[in-house]
Amino acid sequence: MGTHSANEHEQRAAEELRKAQFVEETETWLRTDPAIKEWLQPFYGDGSLFHSNYVRERSQWADLGTFWLGVERAEQLNLLDEAYARLWQIQQKKLFNLHCEWRAGRVELPGIAVEADLDDWGDDIQQCRLVPPVEADELDLYLAYLTSDDCTDSGIFRGDFSGHNWQKYDGFRRWLRAEETGEEDEMGGFFGIMSGLVCPYPAWYAYYDQHRGTNFYVSLPDVRGPGPRRAPKYLRDKYPEMAAAQAAAEAGDAAAQQDPAPAALSVPAPPPATPPLPRLDARDLALTETLFKRFESQELLHFMRACEYRAPETDRLTELASEAYEELKHLRHPTPIRASHDWREALCRAYMDQRKQQVAALLPQVFADYCAREAAGQPHPRRLPHPHRPVAD
């Protein structure tokens, strides 16, 4: 312990000595270099204040420059990673359309016996040859989506881009059916989403359907059913024993996993005999306030408002706006802000817009590299190789 502390003290002392020598060298250079004296001649004063400030800042930049340059490079790599992940969303949508056709019994696919086989390809989309390569017009469509208001999941608001979340056939259908019929109970609320029983239909899929006329795919009848379930490929690769046990346990439950409504989504459900009751949301502050107004004293109502409306920083939208500001304040270029009735929404949108523009600017190069690998017959990595990151993971 003593030796370790001594080494630390020696390292700190050596670092402080290096900084002092750097400052002394800078001061000597400013004081004696004729070129510096000539440069200062047009200015008023002896330059002493400028000298001291220059010495201090030059030392600080030399000391911290490597760190902040690394931060900038890390942000560029983060943008590049997002651009690369987004390119594969094009393939995920094409695979999902094929997924729908396979479940409807319209196509036979090599190596696909149960739905879990398609899930595996969704998890390993970079190596999937069931769908043709990305075309230039598909990239153009995706760029239009990315820069539109339909796309709201970039940067700090980015969702989960992992492959095993793009082929949720049953969960997507339940979500769309609930949206179409207005049956909120079928969506299962927060529990349904967290458990995976219900999955929000991706905004990119909806945009693709709207512009390519492919809405009918997800409405095709489910003829085959899901078949035996198994853990996602990324989990089986990591925990092979657990995956084998889970597969054996779930093999007999295939019938219970059948889609409860194979009919097309476009067939509306019959209207209920009586209007549904409104949802009683425990987190609805406006609803709670209504109850207070009716049954509580004015004094307690004032207490409630003082407690709940005193600290807007606890509001989720305010938290997001604060995160957006932290990102925006480091930008070196002006960022336009669209008009909005709420400054927090405007700030979040400004961050989102500039972030998506940066990712969109990188996608053509990512696509060009993709095409080069395709032409050379090289495999596509799950993630782009960066310094300090293995090529394959």
C-alpha positions as CSV (number, residue, x, y, z in Angstrom):
1,M,0.0,0.0,0.0
2,G,2.8,2.4,0.9
3,T,4.7,1.6,-2.3
4,H,1.6,2.2,-4.3
5,S,1.1,5.6,-2.7
6,A,4.7,6.5,-3.2
7,N,4.5,5.7,-6.9
8,E,1.4,7.8,-7.2
9,H,3.1,10.8,-5.5
10,E,6.1,10.4,-7.8
11,Q,3.9,10.3,-10.9
12,R,2.0,13.4,-9.7
13,A,5.2,15.2,-8.9
14,A,6.6,14.4,-12.4
15,E,3.4,15.6,-14.0
16,E,3.4,18.9,-12.1
17,L,7.1,19.4,-13.0
18,R,6.3,18.7,-16.7
19,K,3.5,21.3,-16.6
20,A,5.7,23.9,-14.9
21,Q,8.4,23.3,-17.5
22,F,5.9,23.7,-20.3
23,V,4.7,27.0,-18.8
24,E,8.2,28.3,-18.4
25,E,9.1,27.4,-22.0
26,T,6.0,29.2,-23.2
27,E,6.8,32.3,-21.2
28,T,10.3,32.4,-22.5
29,W,9.2,31.9,-26.0
30,L,6.7,34.8,-25.8
31,R,9.2,37.1,-24.1
32,T,12.2,36.5,-26.4
33,D,10.9,35.5,-29.9
34,P,11.3,38.5,-32.2
35,A,8.4,37.3,-34.4
36,I,6.0,37.5,-31.4
37,K,7.2,41.0,-30.5
38,E,6.6,42.1,-34.1
39,W,3.1,40.5,-34.1
40,L,2.2,42.5,-30.9
41,Q,3.4,45.9,-32.2
42,P,0.1,47.0,-33.8
43,F,-1.7,46.5,-30.4
44,Y,-2.0,48.9,-27.5
45,G,-0.2,48.0,-24.3
46,D,2.9,45.9,-23.4
47,G,1.1,42.6,-23.9
48,S,1.7,41.3,-20.4
49,L,-1.9,40.5,-19.7
50,F,-2.2,38.8,-23.1
51,H,1.0,36.9,-22.4
52,S,-0.2,35.5,-19.0
53,N,-3.6,34.5,-20.4
54,Y,-2.0,32.9,-23.4
55,V,0.4,30.9,-21.2
56,R,-2.4,29.7,-19.0
57,E,-4.7,28.7,-21.9
58,R,-1.9,27.1,-23.9
59,S,-1.0,24.9,-21.0
60,Q,-4.7,24.0,-20.4
61,W,-5.2,23.1,-24.1
62,A,-2.0,21.0,-24.2
63,D,-3.1,19.2,-21.0
64,L,-6.8,18.5,-21.9
65,G,-6.7,18.6,-25.7
66,T,-6.2,14.8,-26.0
67,F,-9.2,14.1,-23.8
68,W,-11.6,16.4,-25.6
69,L,-10.3,15.4,-29.0
70,G,-11.1,11.8,-27.9
71,V,-14.6,12.9,-26.9
72,E,-15.2,14.4,-30.3
73,R,-14.0,11.3,-32.1
74,A,-16.1,9.1,-29.8
75,E,-19.2,11.2,-30.8
76,Q,-18.4,10.8,-34.5
77,L,-18.0,7.0,-34.0
78,N,-21.4,7.1,-32.1
79,L,-23.0,8.8,-35.1
80,L,-21.4,6.3,-37.5
81,D,-22.6,3.4,-35.4
82,E,-26.1,4.7,-35.5
83,A,-25.9,5.2,-39.3
84,Y,-24.7,1.6,-39.7
85,A,-27.5,0.2,-37.5
86,R,-30.1,2.2,-39.4
87,L,-28.9,0.8,-42.7
88,W,-30.0,-2.7,-41.5
89,Q,-33.5,-1.5,-40.7
90,I,-34.1,-1.6,-44.4
91,Q,-33.3,-5.3,-44.4
92,Q,-35.3,-5.9,-41.3
93,K,-38.4,-4.5,-42.9
94,K,-38.0,-6.7,-46.1
95,L,-37.5,-9.7,-43.9
96,F,-40.6,-8.9,-41.9
97,N,-42.7,-8.7,-45.1
98,L,-41.3,-12.1,-46.0
99,H,-42.0,-13.2,-42.4
100,C,-45.7,-12.3,-42.9
101,E,-45.9,-14.1,-46.2
102,W,-44.3,-17.2,-44.7
103,R,-46.8,-17.2,-41.7
104,A,-49.6,-16.8,-44.3
105,G,-48.4,-20.0,-46.1
106,R,-47.7,-18.0,-49.3
107,V,-44.0,-18.8,-49.6
108,E,-41.5,-21.6,-48.6
109,L,-38.1,-20.4,-47.4
110,P,-34.9,-22.5,-47.3
111,G,-33.9,-23.5,-43.8
112,I,-37.1,-22.1,-42.3
113,A,-39.1,-24.7,-40.4
114,V,-40.5,-22.6,-37.5
115,E,-40.9,-18.9,-36.8
116,A,-37.9,-19.0,-34.5
117,D,-35.7,-19.6,-37.5
118,L,-36.9,-16.2,-38.9
119,D,-36.3,-14.6,-35.5
120,D,-32.7,-15.9,-35.7
121,W,-32.2,-14.2,-39.1
122,G,-33.6,-11.0,-37.6
123,D,-31.0,-11.2,-34.9
124,D,-28.3,-11.9,-37.5
125,I,-29.6,-9.7,-40.2
126,Q,-26.2,-8.8,-41.5
127,Q,-25.7,-12.4,-42.8
128,C,-29.3,-13.0,-43.9
129,R,-29.6,-13.9,-47.6
130,L,-33.3,-14.5,-47.6
131,V,-33.8,-10.9,-48.8
132,P,-32.0,-9.2,-51.6
133,P,-29.3,-6.6,-50.9
134,V,-30.1,-3.0,-50.1
135,E,-30.8,-0.9,-53.2
136,A,-30.2,2.8,-53.8
137,D,-33.9,3.6,-54.0
138,E,-34.5,1.9,-50.6
139,L,-31.7,4.0,-49.1
140,D,-33.4,7.1,-50.5
141,L,-36.7,6.1,-48.9
142,Y,-35.0,5.5,-45.6
143,L,-33.3,8.9,-45.8
144,A,-36.6,10.5,-46.4
145,Y,-38.0,8.7,-43.3
146,L,-35.0,9.6,-41.2
147,T,-35.3,13.3,-41.9
148,S,-39.0,13.4,-41.4
149,D,-41.0,14.0,-38.3
150,D,-42.1,10.3,-38.3
151,C,-38.6,9.4,-37.0
152,T,-38.3,10.2,-33.3
153,D,-35.7,7.8,-32.0
154,S,-32.2,9.2,-32.6
155,G,-29.3,9.9,-30.2
156,I,-30.3,10.2,-26.6
157,F,-33.9,9.4,-27.6
158,R,-32.7,6.3,-29.6
159,G,-34.7,3.1,-29.1
160,D,-33.4,-0.5,-29.2
161,F,-31.9,-1.2,-32.6
162,S,-31.0,-4.8,-31.7
163,G,-32.0,-7.4,-34.3
164,H,-34.2,-9.5,-32.1
165,N,-36.7,-6.7,-31.7
166,W,-37.6,-6.2,-35.3
167,Q,-39.4,-9.5,-36.1
168,K,-42.1,-9.4,-33.3
169,Y,-44.8,-10.7,-35.6
170,D,-47.4,-11.6,-33.0
171,G,-46.6,-8.5,-30.8
172,F,-46.9,-6.2,-33.8
173,R,-50.2,-7.7,-34.9
174,R,-51.7,-7.4,-31.5
175,W,-50.6,-3.7,-31.3
176,L,-52.1,-2.9,-34.7
177,R,-55.3,-4.8,-34.0
178,A,-55.7,-2.8,-30.7
179,E,-55.0,0.5,-32.5
180,E,-57.6,-0.3,-35.1
181,T,-60.3,-1.5,-32.8
182,G,-59.6,0.8,-29.9
183,E,-59.5,-2.1,-27.5
184,E,-57.0,-0.8,-25.0
185,D,-57.3,-3.9,-22.8
186,E,-55.9,-6.0,-25.6
187,M,-52.7,-4.0,-25.6
188,G,-52.2,-5.0,-22.1
189,G,-50.9,-1.5,-21.1
190,F,-47.5,-1.1,-19.7
191,F,-47.2,-4.8,-18.6
192,G,-48.1,-6.0,-22.1
193,I,-45.3,-3.9,-23.7
194,M,-42.7,-4.8,-21.0
195,S,-43.5,-8.5,-21.3
196,G,-43.3,-8.5,-25.1
197,L,-46.9,-9.7,-25.6
198,V,-47.6,-6.4,-27.3
199,C,-44.9,-4.5,-29.4
200,P,-45.4,-1.0,-30.9
201,Y,-45.2,-1.3,-34.7
202,P,-42.0,0.4,-35.7
203,A,-42.4,3.9,-37.2
204,W,-40.0,2.9,-40.1
205,Y,-42.3,-0.1,-41.0
206,A,-45.3,2.2,-41.1
207,Y,-43.5,4.7,-43.2
208,Y,-42.3,2.0,-45.6
209,D,-45.8,0.6,-45.8
210,Q,-47.3,4.0,-46.6
211,H,-44.9,4.7,-49.4
212,R,-44.5,1.3,-50.9
213,G,-48.1,0.1,-50.5
214,T,-47.2,-2.9,-48.3
215,N,-49.7,-2.4,-45.5
216,F,-51.4,-5.7,-46.5
217,Y,-48.5,-7.9,-45.4
218,V,-49.1,-7.6,-41.7
219,S,-52.8,-8.2,-42.4
220,L,-52.3,-11.5,-44.1
221,P,-53.9,-14.4,-42.2
222,D,-51.7,-16.4,-39.9
223,V,-51.9,-19.9,-41.3
224,R,-48.7,-21.5,-39.9
225,G,-48.7,-20.1,-36.4
226,P,-45.6,-19.3,-34.4
227,G,-44.5,-22.9,-33.8
228,P,-42.1,-23.9,-30.9
229,R,-40.5,-20.9,-29.1
230,R,-36.8,-20.6,-28.3
231,A,-34.6,-18.0,-26.8
232,P,-33.2,-15.4,-29.2
233,K,-30.0,-16.3,-30.9
234,Y,-27.9,-13.8,-29.0
235,L,-29.0,-15.4,-25.7
236,R,-28.4,-19.0,-27.0
237,D,-24.9,-18.0,-28.1
238,K,-24.2,-16.6,-24.7
239,Y,-26.0,-19.2,-22.6
240,P,-26.3,-22.5,-24.6
241,E,-27.3,-24.6,-21.6
242,M,-30.1,-22.3,-20.6
243,A,-31.3,-22.0,-24.2
244,A,-31.5,-25.8,-24.6
245,A,-33.5,-26.1,-21.3
246,Q,-35.9,-23.4,-22.3
247,A,-36.4,-24.8,-25.8
248,A,-37.3,-28.2,-24.3
249,A,-39.7,-26.7,-21.8
250,E,-41.5,-24.5,-24.4
251,A,-41.7,-27.0,-27.2
252,G,-45.0,-28.4,-25.9
253,D,-46.6,-24.9,-25.6
254,A,-46.8,-24.1,-29.3
255,A,-50.6,-24.5,-29.4
256,A,-51.0,-22.0,-26.6
257,Q,-48.9,-19.5,-28.5
258,Q,-51.2,-19.4,-31.5
259,D,-52.3,-16.0,-32.7
260,P,-55.8,-15.6,-31.2
261,A,-57.1,-13.7,-34.2
262,P,-55.8,-15.0,-37.6
263,A,-58.4,-12.9,-39.5
264,A,-57.2,-9.8,-41.4
265,L,-56.8,-6.7,-39.3
266,S,-59.0,-4.7,-41.6
267,V,-62.1,-6.4,-40.3
268,P,-63.4,-4.2,-37.5
269,A,-64.5,-5.7,-34.2
270,P,-68.2,-5.3,-33.4
271,P,-68.8,-2.1,-31.3
272,P,-69.4,-2.8,-27.6
273,A,-73.0,-2.6,-26.3
274,T,-72.1,0.1,-23.9
275,P,-69.3,2.7,-24.0
276,P,-66.1,1.5,-22.3
277,L,-65.3,3.1,-18.9
278,P,-62.4,5.6,-18.9
279,R,-59.1,4.3,-17.6
280,L,-58.3,5.1,-14.0
281,D,-54.6,6.0,-14.2
282,A,-52.9,6.3,-10.9
283,R,-50.2,8.6,-12.4
284,D,-52.6,11.1,-14.0
285,L,-52.0,14.2,-11.9
286,A,-54.9,16.1,-13.6
287,L,-57.3,13.3,-12.6
288,T,-56.0,13.4,-9.0
289,E,-56.5,17.2,-8.9
290,T,-60.1,16.8,-10.1
291,L,-60.7,14.5,-7.1
292,F,-59.0,17.0,-4.8
293,K,-61.2,19.8,-6.1
294,R,-64.4,17.9,-5.4
295,F,-63.7,16.2,-2.1
296,E,-60.7,17.9,-0.4
297,S,-60.4,21.2,1.4
298,Q,-59.0,24.3,-0.3
299,E,-56.0,24.2,2.0
300,L,-55.1,20.7,1.1
301,L,-55.6,21.5,-2.6
302,H,-53.2,24.4,-2.3
303,F,-50.7,22.0,-0.5
304,M,-51.1,19.5,-3.4
305,R,-50.4,22.1,-6.0
306,A,-47.5,23.6,-4.1
307,C,-45.9,20.1,-3.9
308,E,-46.6,18.8,-7.4
309,Y,-46.2,22.0,-9.5
310,R,-43.3,23.5,-7.5
311,A,-40.5,21.5,-9.2
312,P,-41.0,21.2,-13.0
313,E,-37.6,19.6,-13.3
314,T,-39.2,16.4,-12.0
315,D,-41.4,16.3,-15.1
316,R,-40.2,13.7,-17.7
317,L,-40.4,16.2,-20.6
318,T,-38.3,18.7,-18.7
319,E,-35.7,16.0,-18.0
320,L,-35.6,15.2,-21.7
321,A,-35.2,18.9,-22.5
322,S,-32.4,19.1,-20.0
323,E,-30.6,16.2,-21.7
324,A,-31.2,17.7,-25.1
325,Y,-29.7,21.0,-23.9
326,E,-26.6,19.3,-22.5
327,E,-26.0,17.8,-26.0
328,L,-26.8,21.0,-27.9
329,K,-24.6,23.2,-25.9
330,H,-21.5,21.3,-27.1
331,L,-22.3,21.8,-30.8
332,R,-20.0,24.1,-32.8
333,H,-22.6,25.1,-35.3
334,P,-25.8,27.0,-35.0
335,T,-28.9,24.9,-34.6
336,P,-32.3,26.1,-35.7
337,I,-35.2,25.7,-33.3
338,R,-38.8,25.3,-34.6
339,A,-41.6,27.2,-33.1
340,S,-43.6,25.3,-30.5
341,H,-46.1,26.0,-27.7
342,D,-43.7,24.4,-25.3
343,W,-40.0,25.3,-25.1
344,R,-39.2,21.8,-23.9
345,E,-40.6,20.2,-26.9
346,A,-38.9,22.8,-29.1
347,L,-35.5,22.0,-27.5
348,C,-36.0,18.2,-27.8
349,R,-37.0,18.6,-31.5
350,A,-34.0,20.9,-32.2
351,Y,-31.7,18.3,-30.8
352,M,-33.4,15.5,-32.7
353,D,-33.4,17.4,-36.0
354,Q,-29.7,18.2,-36.0
355,R,-28.8,14.6,-34.8
356,K,-30.8,13.0,-37.6
357,Q,-29.2,15.3,-40.2
358,Q,-25.7,14.2,-39.0
359,V,-26.7,10.6,-39.2
360,A,-28.3,11.1,-42.6
361,A,-25.1,12.7,-43.9
362,L,-23.1,9.5,-42.9
363,L,-25.5,7.0,-44.4
364,P,-24.4,7.4,-48.1
365,Q,-20.8,6.5,-47.1
366,V,-22.0,3.6,-44.9
367,F,-24.1,2.4,-47.9
368,A,-21.1,2.7,-50.3
369,D,-19.0,0.6,-47.9
370,Y,-21.8,-1.9,-47.7
371,C,-21.9,-2.2,-51.5
372,A,-18.2,-2.6,-51.6
373,R,-18.4,-5.6,-49.2
374,E,-21.2,-7.0,-51.2
375,A,-19.2,-6.8,-54.5
376,A,-16.2,-8.4,-52.8
377,G,-18.2,-11.1,-51.3
378,Q,-17.1,-10.1,-47.8
379,P,-19.3,-10.7,-44.7
380,H,-20.9,-7.7,-43.0
381,P,-19.9,-7.1,-39.4
382,R,-22.6,-6.8,-36.7
383,R,-21.0,-3.5,-35.7
384,L,-18.4,-1.4,-37.4
385,P,-14.8,-2.1,-36.2
386,H,-13.4,0.9,-34.3
387,P,-10.1,1.4,-32.3
388,H,-10.3,-0.5,-29.0
389,R,-13.2,-2.6,-30.3
390,P,-12.8,-6.1,-31.8
391,V,-13.8,-6.5,-35.5
392,A,-16.2,-9.3,-34.6
393,D,-18.3,-9.5,-31.4
